[in-house]
Amino acid sequence: MKEEIIMCTYSPFERADYQLNDVLTAEERAALSTGHRRSAALEQPDSLSLLLMPLQDIATRSGTSDRLIRIIILSVLAETHRTGKPCWQWPQEKWIYLLQQHESGRPLLAAFAFHLGPFSSPFSLPHQGAPSLYARAIFGQNIFSQELSRLTEALVSLGYKSQNQKNALSAILGVLMLMNKNPQLESFTIDLLWRAQNYHDRGIAKTAGRVSHALAAMGIIKNSVRMRNYKEWHEKPTQGIAADWVRWCRKWRHTSVLRPRSRENQYSFILRCGLWLAREYPDIHEPADWTMETCASFIAAVGRMKVGELSLGTEGGARQSARIGEPLLPNSRSGFVYAVRRFMIDYENWGWGRLKFSPARHLSTPGTPLFRQSVNPRVIDDPVWLKLIWASLNLRHEDLLSDIHYPLSMLQAMAVIWTHAGLRQNELMRLTAGCITLQADDIRREDGNIIPAGTLCYLSVPAGKTSKAFVKPISAVVKKYVDIWLSERPQEQAALTDERTGEKVRFLFQFRGKPVGRDVINRTVIPVLCARAGVPAQDSRGPITSHRGRASAVTALASVPQGMTLYELMQWSGHSTPQSTMHYIRIRPTQLAASFVKADRVAHMMSVLIDHDPEAVSLTGPATYYDLGDSFCTNPFWSSCPHRMACIGCDFNLPKESARGLLLESKASVKRYLEEVPLTADEQEIVVNDMEKLDYALKKQ
């Protein structure tokens, strides 16, 4: 925050600073006896100084108008006269009665009750109003205004608009102060934010997350909090599953170090396996009870399984799929088998028990089409992809959809990286603020050409699903738009924790103190690009998604003439094996057709020998010999000969010396066939003709 902010000193109200007698004196009773005397006492409070001093001190700093202060204090004095007791001796019912009588003065009366009465918090009062008014009255107008200004300036520095920011924050700040019983921001904790998030007014409570961003930027708390009132994962029901199997499944989930989403998906699979066991093998309650026969039965059952057959649902109700009753897709079958196999391997590796089989061998995924889907990269159609690339470089303010609050420069930087860098969505979201550097030196290629400095830039990709952090070259145009966003990006944002690596980093796409939403590419960037490019949000292969853009970028680099090799694409994509890269490359039909034509011409080329000896020259020119393998064809019109299948008996056929043995062997075979096999007259004539052709061929050698 700005260092020049002048901090006011907060002095809490202390009851010990006042003489609070339990009974009224005779002088005080006389001064309270009539309305005229009570009014006069406000002007000359000597006779009621002990009663009035704490009330006036609370009222003075509350920010309440003088007129309303006078009305409320007179009503307190009147009630003091009727009860015969000072207000700090009143029971709860008396304060509630006064609150019912004075609606406009409730915040000030609540302040009296908070500091002098039995109420520890205004939330215990049956009549509540705006929390900000109660907080101002109880803790003081100055301290409330100061802390509200500090919060507002912190959020504005993070990228929030200053307009109406104080109005949006005042209510939640009042709630936090009252719950904390301390108005100073430095005393706020994450636990306090969570308690405020459960406040009954959801319109106010949802702002607690915004306050956490400001507190994190100010260094009061370590990280901002994602304030959402829901469980990240619904606990899955276990009805119909053996209790011991459920216990092992939960133990695996609590021990596994997989990413949360992967862990929950695999946990769902192994629980569903428990449903299958209860139906087919009710005596099996843990992995140690499995045998090789159980493994074979399980894989066979998965091969026949249909959607919804082993459904767990959730506590919120099972989600119904449109494919209920249809066969599982290959990816789902292989995922089911993989989850159980990993569960079994971990069970043994972690020392929980010994298995009677080898999980890697007896629970391996079958190589049949039921379990393995062929490589089918879902690249975006070329015309659509080219338009999306153009749109990413030419976004305008009027292209933004009405419900988008992210800055245009940030969305454009995201779009350009998506269309040019071929990153996974998770990698793109986790890029750091200094991830792109310009090519500083010239690069000399193998052919001697020079790539001038500044032609490209280098992108530092964070550790991903299949690779460690690495650096890849990309087009220099990406840095142009990233620099534009960095010039507008709010700088006073606290470093956040990268959930995958555990490091404190400043994310490139960090806005208002928090990383952007996980689905911003699919739900925000792609719709904006499609609208700008004038194309629908889906093409011939289905909806356009972030991962399809990655496949399109990799395919484009592999499809151009003299494109990148498979190994180079593997390095550029961050894959650990070339097999993974193959899932992202689709050979375009036009490219395949051109390659076929080129290969087809070569496949039909024939070796031709030309004899320039004058004795061999004929009317058609030099003698030509077409190489047929075991013989030569001397027909100059071989390419148009309609009898290529009957070359052995042709006058133009000239057997090679290497073919003599084959001819003799064929003649012996035909002769044996003629002697041993009973043939009709027509069949004998055919065989005899073959003998004659073989004799003729031998004589020509």
N, C-alpha and C positions, 0 to 999 in steps of 0.2 A: 504494500500500500504506500501511498505518497507519504514521505517523511514529514512534510510540512503540516500535516493534520494536527490541530491543537486538541489534545485530549483533556476533557474536563475530569475533575476528580470526583469519584463517586464515594459519598459518605452514607452508609446505610443508617436507617433509623434505629436508634438504640433506646429501648425502654429504660435502661439503667440511667440514662441522662436526665430523667424526669422523676419528680416526686409524685408517685402515683399512690395516693392514700386510698385505703379501703372504704372509708366512710366520709360523709360530707360534714364539714364544719358548720356551725350555726351561721357564720357570716355567709358561707356559700349557699345555705338553704334560703337565707333572706334574699340574696341576689337573684336566686332562681325562682322566687315565688310568683312573679308576674311577668307577663310578656314585655311590659315597658322596662322593667328592671333588667331583664335578660338582654334586650336591645341596647340599653345603656351600658351594660357590662362589656359589650363588644367594643365600644368607643373608649371606655376607661376600665380595662380588665383587672384593676388591682384586686378587687374582691374575689374574682374568679380566675386569677392568673394560673393557678395550678391545674385547673380543669381545662382552660383554653389553650395553654402553651403547646401541648403535644398536638392538639387538633389543628391549630393554626400553622405549626411547622409542617405537618403532613400536607395540609391544603395548599400552602404557599408554593411548594415545589411540584405540585401535581399538575399545574397548568390549567386548573379550573378557573373560570371567570370569577371575579370578586363577588358579583351578584349571587351566583349559585353557591359560592362558599358561605356567604352570609346566611342564605336560606337553610342550607344543610346543617350548619353549626347551631343555628337557633333551634332547629328541630331536635338535634341531639340534646341541647340544654333543656328543652321542654320535656323530653322523655326522661332526662335525669331527674327533673323535679318530680315527675309522676312516680318514678320508681324509688326515689330516695337513694339511689346508688350512682356512683360515677360509671361512665360507659365501659371502663375496663373490668367492671364487675358484672356486666350484663350476661345473661345466658344467650344461647344461640337463637332462641325463639324471638328475643327482643330485636336483634339485628335483622332477622328475616322480616319482622313486622315493619321496620323502618324502610327496608329495601322495597317492600310492596307499596309503601306510601309515596316514595320519591323515585320515580322512574328515571328522570333526567339526571338525578344526583347519585345514581347507583355506583358509578366508578369511585367517587369520592367516599361514599359510605363504605364501599368494599375496602378502600385503603385504610379507613379508620378501623374496620373490623380485622383486617390483616395484621396491622401493627399493634392494636390495643385489645382486640377481642379474641375469641376462641378459634377463629378460622385460620387454618394454616395455608389455605389457598382459596381464591375466589371460585375455583372449579367445584368447591363443595357447596357453593351457594345455589339455591334453586333458581335464582334469576341471574342469568348471564347475558352479557352483551358482547360488543366487539372486544376481543382480547387486548388489542392495542390500547384502547381507552383505559382498561383496568391496569395494564402494565404502566402506562404513563402516570396514572394517579398514584399507584403504589410505590414505584421506584423513582419517579420524578421525570418531568418533561425533558430536562436537559440530557440526562443519561440516555433516555430512550432515543431522542433525536440524534445524538452522537453515534450510537451503535447502529442505528438504521442507516445513517450516512456512510459509515464504514462498510457495511454490508453492500450497499448499493454501488459504491465506487469499486469494490472488489469484483462484483459481477459485471459491471461495465467494462472493466479491464480485461475480462475473460471473453467479451464479445456480446454480452447481453445488451439490448437497447436500453438507454437511460430513460426513455419515455415510460411513465407509469410504473417504473420499477419500485419506487418507494411504496406506492399503494399496494403493490402485489406482495411486498415483503412485510409490511407493518403488522398484519394479522398474525403470521407465523412467528414473527419475532416476539410479539406479545405472549403467544402461547409458550414459547421457549423460556422467556424470562420468568413467567409465572410458575412453570413446572420446575425450573432450576432454582427459584427463590433467590436468584442472583442475576442482575441484568447485564453483567459484563461478558462480552463475547469470549474472552480468554477462559472463562469457566465452563463453556459449552463442551460437551463430549458427544461421542458417537451414540452412546446409550441414550442420552437425552434426545437426540434426533430421532431415534427409533421410537421412543415413548411419545414424542410429539406427532410422529407419523400415524399413531393410533388415535389421535384426537378425533372426536366425533364428527367434526365438520371436515368432510373429505376435500372440499374445495380449498381449505386452508392447509390441511395436512400434506397434500401432495407437493406443496412448495418446500417441504423440509429438504428434499434432495437438492434443490437449488441453493439453499443456505449452506449445505455441506460443501458445494463447489467453492463458495466464497471462503468458508473457513479453511479449506485445504489450501487455497491460494494465499491466504494470510499466514499459513503455517501453524494454525491452531490445532488442526487435526492432520494426521498423516495423509489420508486419502479421502477423496470424495466418496459418498455412499450412494449406491443405486437404491433409492428409496422406492421400493415397490411392495405392495401389500399382497404378496402371493408367495407360495413355495416354488422354488426353482423346479423341483421335480415332484410330481404327485406320487405318493407311496402306492405301490402296486399291490392289489389284493392278492392273497395267497390261499383263498379257499380252494379245497380240492388237492392241495399239494402237501406232501408229507412234511411234518414240522422239522425233522432233521435236515431234509433237503433245503428247506427255506433258510435254516440256520447257516448251512454251509454257503449258500448263495449270498446271504447278507455279509457273512464274514469275508467272502471274496471281494464284495463291493467296497467294504471298509478298508481292505488291505491294498487293493489295486491302485496303481499310480497312473492309470490311463487318464486321458482328458475326460472331464465330467460327462460330456455328451456320449463319447464312445463307451465309457464305463456303464452309463445307464442303459444304453442300447444292448450291450452284451449281457447285462444283468437281466434285462427283460427276456432275452433268448434262453438263458439257463433256467429261469423260473418257468418258462413255457415248457422246457424239457421236463421239469418236474410234473407238469400236467400229463405229459405223455407217459412218464414212468408210473404215475398213479393209475393210469388206464391199462397199461400193458404189463408192467412189472411192479406190482404194489409192494413187493417185499424188498425192493431196492430203495434205500433211504439216503445213501451217500456215495461219492465216487468210488470208494474202495470196494463197493459191492458190485461194480460193473465188471462184465467179462467181455471177451472178444465177441461172443454171440450177441450181447446187448448192444455193442457198437454197430454190428452189422444190421441189427433190427432197427436201430435208430436212424442210420443213414437211409435204409430202405423206406422208413416211414416219412422222412423228410422229402425223399424223391416223389412220394405220392401225396404230399400234403397240399391242402388248399387254403386259400386266404380265409382267416377267421376260424380255422379248425381248432387252434390252441390259443384262444384269446384271453388275455388277462384283464384288459380294460384298465381304468384308473378309478380313484375314489370319486372323481368328478363325473364318472360315467364313461363307458367304453365308446371310443370313436368308431363310427361305422364307415367302412370302406366301400367304394363303389364296386370293388372287385370281389366282394364276398362270394365264396363258393368257387371261384376260379382258381386254377393252378398257381402256385407261387412262382414268381419270376426267378430266373437263375441266380441273380444277385442275392435275393432273400434266402434261397436254399443254401448257397455257399456261406452266407453270413451266419446262418443258424449253426451249420456244422463247425465253422471257425470259432464261434463263441464257446461252444461246448468243448472243443479241442483245447482252446486256450485255458478254459476253466480247469480241465483235467491236468494239463501241464503245470499250471500254477499250484494246484493242489499238491502235487508230488514235489515240485521244486521248493515249495515253502515248508516242507516237512510236516504236512498235515496228515499224511498217510501214504501207503504204498498201493500202487495200482496193479491189476492182474493183466494188463495189456499195455501196448505202446500207443499213446495218443497220437503221435506223429504218423504212425503207420496205420493203425486200425481206425482212426477217425480222420484220415486224410480226405480231402475233398475229391470226389470222383471227377474224372476228366470228361464226362458225358455232357451233351448240350443241356441236360436238365440242370446242371450245377454250374456250368461255365459258359458265360455269354461271350460270344466272339467279339473281337475288337471292332468297335463301331463308333469312331469319333463323331460327336454330334456338332460339327463345325457349323457356323452360321453361313447361310447362303452368300456366295461372293458378292452379288449386287447389294445385298443388305449390309454386309460387313463393311464394304467400301463406303457406303453412305454414313454408317455409324462413325467411321474414322473421320470423315469430313465433318460430321456434326460435332464431334468432340473438340475439334479445332475452331469451331465457329459458333459457340454458344452465345446467346444474348440474354439480357435480363428478361425480355418478354417471353423467353422460352421456359422460364421457371414456372412450375405448377403453383397454384394458389396456396396449397397447404405446406409448402416447403419453406423452412426458415433458415436453412444453411446458406452461407454467402455463395454468390455465383462463382467467385474465384476458387473456392474450395471444391465445389462440384466439378468445375472444369478441370482442375488438376487431377481429381479422381478419374474423370472420364478419359483424359489423355493417357494416364498411366494404364488404365484398363485396356485401352485399344492398342497401346504400343509396347507394353512391358510383359505381357503374358504371365501375370501373377495370379496366384490363388487369391480368393477373396480375403482369407485370413491374413495372408502375407501383405496384401495391399493396406489393410486396416492397421497393421502393426509397423508400418514404415516410420522411421524416426525423422525428426526435423532436418537433420543433416545427411540424409540418405543419398543425395545426388551430388556428384562432383563432375565438373566438365573435364573433357580430355585435354590434358595440359601439354603433351608432347606429340610430335608427328609419329606416325606408325608406318614402318616400311613393310610392305607386303612381300610375299615370296616371289612374285613376278617382278619385283623391283619398283612398283608404283608406290606412291606416298599417300597416306591418309592424313590430311592436314589437321593440326590441333584445332579443337573446337567442332569437329565434324560430328562427334558423338559424345555421350556422357556415360558415366558409370553409376549404376544403381546398386546400393547395398541392401540386399534382401535379408530379412531376419530369418532365424532358424525356423524351418517349417516342418511339415509332416514327414518328409522323407529325406531331408538334407540339413546340414548345418548352415550357418549364415555364410553367404557367398556374395560375390560381386558379379554383375552381368552388364554388358554393354547395351545401351538403348539409344534411340534417336535423340539428338540434342534438343529437339523441339519440346521434349518432355520437361527439361529443366526450365525452359522459358515460362511455362505455365505454373510450374511448382514455385518458381521465384516470385511470380505475381501473387500467389496465395501466401507465401511466407511474408511478403511485405505487408499484407493485410491481417495476417494471423495474430490474434492477441498474444503478446509475449509473456505477460505476467500469469502464466499458468503453471501450477505445480507439476513436478514430474510424477508420472503414474507408474504403477507396477505392470510390467508385461507378464500376463498370466502364464505364458508358455515358458519363459526363461527365468522369471522371478526378478529381473533387473528393473531398476528405476530408469525410465526413459521419458523423453518428451516426444510424444507421437506427432507425426506430421499432420494427421487429420484428427487433431484434438481441438474441440470447440466448447467454449463455456466450461472449461475445467474438466471435461470428460471426453473419452474417445467417442467418435461418432457411432451410430447404431450399426450392429453387425450386418443387417440386411440393406444398408443404404445403397449398395450397388444395384441390387435387384429391384428394390422398391422405389428408388428415387432417381439414380443416375441413368439407368437404362430407359425408364419411361420418358425422361427428359430428352435423351438422345434420339429415341424413336420419334418423338413429336417433332423435334428439330429436323430430322432427316426425312420426315414424311413417310415412314414405313410403319407397318403394324408391329405389335410387340411379340409376334411369333412369325416363324417362317415355315418352310416345308418340313422341318424336323421338330417343330414344337416351339414352346415359349423360349424367348431369348433370355439367357441367364448369364451370370458372371463366369461360370466355369466354361460355358460354350465359347465365350470370348477368348479365354486362354487357349482352347483348342484351335480356334481360328488363327490366333497369332502364331502359334507353333506351326500350323499347316502352311501358312503363308511363307514362312521362312524356308520350309522344305520344298515348296512347289516351284519356286522361281528357278530359271536357268542358273546353273552353278550355285545352287542353294547350299545351305548348311548340311553337313553330314549328320547321320543319326547320332553319332557320339557327341558332336558339337551341340546338337539340339538337346541331348540329354543334359549336358553341362549347363546350357542356357536356361533350361526349364527347371533345374534343381532336382532332377530325378536321380535315384540311386542306381537304376538299371535301364538299359535301352528298352526292355520290355514295357516299362511304364510309359516311356515316351511314345511307343507305338500306339497307345490308347488315345493320343492327341493328334495323330497325323492321318489325314485322309487324302489319298491321291485323287485329284480331281478327274472326272470322267474324260474331259478333253485332253488332259495331260496323259492319261492312260491310253487313249485312242492314238495320240501322236506317237507314243512310244511303241504301240503295237504295229503301226504302219511301218515305222523304221525297222523294227525287229523282223516283221514279216518279209520285207524286201530282202534282208540279209539271209533269212532262213531259206528263201527260194533261189539264192544265187548258186550257180553251178560252175565248178572249175572247168576251164576250157584250155586244151593244149593246141597250139597252132604250129604246124610243120611247114616251114618255109623252103624245104628242099624242092628244087625245080622239078624233080621226078614226081613229087607228090602233089604238084599244083594241078588243079582241075579247072573246068570251065567256070566254076563258081568262085575260084580264088584259091588261096593256100588251104591245105588239108587241115581240118579241125577235128579234134577228138574231145568229146564230152565225157567227163569222168563220172561213171555210174557206180563206182565202188569196186566191184570185181571185174568190170569190163569197161570198154570205151564204146561210145556211139559215134560212128563216122558220118551220120546223116547231118548235113549242114542245116537242115530245117528241123532239128530236134525239138526246139521249143514249141513247134506246132504239131508234133507227131501225135496221132490219136491212139497209137498202139504201144505206149510205154510199158504196159504190164507184160508184154510178150517179147521182151528184148532178146532172150536167149536163142531164139530161132530166127532172128531177123538177120538179113544179109548185111545190114549196116553195123551189127554188133561185133566187136572185136574183144574176145576174152583176154584178161591179163594173164601173165605167166603164173601169178600167185593164185589164180582161180582154177588151175588144172586139177589140183587135188580135190577141190570141191566138186568139179564136174565128174571126175571118175567115181567119187563116192555117191553122187546123185544117180549116175548111170547104174551102179551096182544095186542101189536101193530100188530103182524102178524095175530092174530086171527081176529082183527077188519078189517084188510085189506082183509082177506079171505071172511068175511061176507058182506062187503059193496062194494067191487069192482068186477064188472063182469069179470070173467077170463075164458080163454080157458081151455080145459082139460089139456094140457101140463103145462100151468101156474099154475093151481090148484095143480098139482102133485108136482111142485117145492115148492110151499108154504107149502104144507103138509109135505114134507121132512124137511123143515126148522123147522116146529113145533115139529116134532119128535126129531130133534137134540137138540132143546132147552129143551125138556122134559128129554132127556137122560143126558144132562149136569146137570140139576137140581137134578136128582136122584143120581148122583155121589157125590154130596156134603154131 
